[in-house]
Amino acid sequence: MSAIIHIETATEICSCALSSDGNVLLNRENRKGQSHASSLGVFVEEIMQFVRNNGIKLDAVSVSSGPGSYTGLRIGVSEAKGLSYGLEIPLIAIPTHKIMAWMMKGEVEPGTLLCPMIDARRMEVYATVFNTDLDIVRPTSADIIDRESYVDLLEKQKIVFFGNGAEKCRDTILHPNALFVSNVKPGASAMVALAEKAFAAGDFVDTAYFEPFYLKEFVATVPKNKVI
């Protein structure tokens, strides 16, 4: 038996969930974007109140580990590490793309590849290619999309592209084996099965030294029309 808190803040959605033995007991999310700093603490407090009221013993905390928004990942991982330290429970890190691939794996034909994409700048996306067993076929990378992107794989089999970075690629990746699915967004409730598997295997990260997978370093931008 296991009770796990799940935190997902890698994209525009901020979400937190509580599960017990693979079942979601409570799920909170905000899809408005740019609210992670204010929303996550509220969600965690609601879940902790539920935990206390129902006498639940927490066994672990899982966090979406990236790639994704630098700020979102930092907020989510900081909260998860705080819970891990404060409650003296292990920390589970789940790659964001793997969460997204798990959400889609039962929706495609056998032999189809899965390519979750997280939006970056201009025509750049953070992408990983998985098979339906969630084995990595092509490692995570920051890809600048053009008409030749993924052609080596598309010549051999179908690839489903999804995530908030996929929409801007529809008019560029035109191979007949390229399929696009809209509105696949990672959330804490989608982490449950993967976290349960990691917990059973004792697959934990070092709370003190763990850092999210930013993929690229944060670059601050200066507004073009500065007043001063």
C-alpha positions in Angstrom: 0.0 0.0 0.0 1.3 3.5 -0.8 0.1 7.1 -0.6 1.8 9.6 -2.8 1.6 13.3 -3.5 2.2 14.2 -7.2 3.3 17.6 -8.5 3.3 18.7 -12.1 4.3 22.3 -13.1 6.4 21.9 -16.2 4.0 23.6 -18.6 1.2 26.2 -18.3 -0.8 23.9 -16.1 -0.2 23.8 -12.3 -1.5 20.7 -10.7 -1.2 18.6 -7.6 -2.8 15.2 -6.8 -3.0 12.6 -4.0 -3.2 8.9 -4.7 -3.5 5.8 -2.7 -2.7 2.4 -4.1 -2.9 3.8 -7.6 -6.3 5.5 -7.1 -6.6 9.3 -7.2 -8.1 10.6 -4.0 -7.8 14.3 -4.7 -6.8 16.4 -7.7 -6.3 20.1 -8.0 -5.2 22.1 -11.0 -5.2 25.5 -12.5 -5.1 25.8 -16.3 -4.9 29.6 -16.6 -1.1 29.7 -16.7 1.4 32.0 -14.9 -0.2 31.0 -11.6 2.2 28.3 -10.3 3.8 30.4 -7.5 0.4 31.3 -6.1 -1.6 28.1 -6.8 0.8 25.3 -5.9 1.1 26.1 -2.2 -2.7 26.3 -1.9 -3.2 23.0 -3.6 -0.6 21.3 -1.4 -2.2 22.7 1.8 -5.6 21.4 0.7 -4.1 18.0 0.1 -2.2 18.0 3.4 -5.4 19.0 5.2 -7.2 16.0 3.5 -4.3 13.8 4.6 -4.5 14.9 8.2 -8.3 14.7 8.3 -8.3 11.1 7.0 -5.3 9.8 9.0 -3.3 9.0 5.8 0.4 8.2 6.1 2.3 9.6 3.1 4.9 7.3 1.6 6.5 9.5 -1.1 6.2 12.6 -3.2 6.6 12.5 -7.0 7.4 15.5 -9.2 7.5 16.1 -13.0 11.2 16.6 -13.6 11.2 18.3 -17.0 12.0 19.5 -19.6 9.6 22.4 -19.6 9.2 25.9 -18.2 12.3 26.9 -16.2 10.3 28.8 -13.6 7.5 26.2 -13.4 10.0 23.4 -12.9 11.9 25.3 -10.2 8.6 26.0 -8.3 7.4 22.4 -8.5 10.7 20.8 -7.6 11.3 23.2 -4.7 7.8 22.3 -3.3 8.4 18.6 -3.8 11.8 18.8 -2.1 10.4 20.7 0.8 7.7 18.0 1.3 10.3 15.2 1.0 12.5 16.9 3.6 9.8 18.0 6.0 7.8 14.7 6.0 10.9 12.5 5.7 9.6 10.6 2.7 11.4 9.7 -0.6 11.3 11.8 -3.7 10.4 10.3 -7.1 11.3 12.2 -10.3 9.3 11.4 -13.5 10.4 13.0 -16.8 7.6 15.2 -18.2 7.7 13.7 -21.6 7.2 10.2 -20.1 4.1 11.4 -18.3 2.8 12.8 -21.6 3.7 9.6 -23.5 2.0 7.5 -20.9 -1.2 9.5 -21.4 -1.2 8.7 -25.1 0.2 5.1 -25.3 -3.2 3.5 -25.2 -4.7 5.8 -27.8 -2.5 4.7 -30.8 -2.1 1.7 -33.0 0.7 -0.8 -32.2 4.0 0.2 -33.9 3.2 3.9 -33.8 5.8 6.2 -32.2 5.0 8.9 -29.6 6.6 12.3 -29.7 5.5 14.6 -26.9 6.6 18.2 -27.6 6.9 21.1 -25.2 6.9 24.6 -26.6 10.2 26.5 -26.5 11.0 29.6 -28.5 9.9 30.4 -32.1 10.1 27.1 -34.0 12.0 25.2 -31.3 10.5 22.4 -29.2 11.7 20.1 -26.5 10.9 16.6 -27.8 11.5 12.9 -27.0 10.4 9.9 -29.2 9.1 6.8 -27.4 7.6 3.6 -28.5 4.3 2.4 -26.9 6.3 0.5 -24.2 7.7 3.9 -23.2 11.2 2.9 -24.3 13.1 5.9 -25.7 13.7 5.7 -29.4 15.2 9.1 -29.8 16.6 10.9 -26.7 15.3 14.3 -25.5 16.6 17.3 -27.4 15.8 20.9 -28.2 14.8 20.7 -31.9 14.4 23.6 -34.3 11.6 22.3 -36.5 11.8 22.3 -40.3 10.5 20.2 -43.1 13.2 17.6 -42.6 12.6 17.1 -38.9 12.1 13.4 -37.9 12.1 12.3 -41.6 14.4 9.4 -40.8 11.8 7.9 -38.4 8.8 9.0 -40.4 10.0 7.1 -43.4 9.7 3.9 -41.4 6.5 4.3 -39.2 3.9 6.7 -38.0 4.6 9.2 -35.3 2.0 11.0 -33.2 3.0 14.5 -32.2 1.3 16.1 -29.2 1.8 18.6 -26.4 1.8 22.4 -26.4 4.7 22.5 -28.8 3.1 20.3 -31.5 0.5 22.8 -32.7 3.0 25.1 -34.3 4.6 22.2 -36.1 1.5 21.1 -38.1 2.2 23.3 -41.1 5.9 22.3 -41.2 6.0 18.6 -40.5 4.0 17.4 -43.5 5.0 13.8 -44.0 2.0 11.5 -44.5 3.1 9.4 -41.4 3.0 12.5 -39.2 -0.1 12.6 -37.0 -1.1 15.4 -34.6 -3.3 15.2 -31.5 -4.4 18.3 -29.7 -5.0 19.1 -26.0 -2.6 16.6 -24.5 -1.4 18.4 -21.4 0.5 16.8 -18.5 -1.2 16.8 -15.2 -0.5 15.4 -11.7 -3.2 12.8 -11.9 -1.4 11.3 -15.0 1.7 10.6 -12.9 0.1 8.1 -10.6 0.9 4.8 -12.4 4.4 5.8 -13.2 5.0 7.0 -9.6 3.6 3.7 -8.2 5.9 1.7 -10.4 8.9 3.8 -9.3 7.9 3.5 -5.7 7.6 -0.3 -5.9 11.1 -0.5 -7.5 12.6 1.9 -4.9 13.5 4.3 -7.8 14.1 7.5 -5.8 16.3 10.5 -6.3 18.6 12.2 -3.7 16.4 15.0 -2.3 19.5 17.1 -1.4 21.1 17.1 -4.8 18.2 16.6 -7.3 17.7 19.2 -9.9 15.1 19.3 -12.7 16.0 18.6 -16.3 15.9 22.1 -17.7 17.6 21.0 -20.9 18.6 24.6 -21.6 19.8 27.2 -19.3 17.4 30.0 -18.4 18.0 33.2 -20.4 16.4 36.4 -19.2 14.9 38.6 -21.8 14.6 42.4 -21.8 11.4 44.0 -23.0 11.8 45.8 -26.4 9.9 48.9 -25.5 11.6 49.9 -22.2 10.3 53.0 -20.5 13.6 53.8 -18.8 
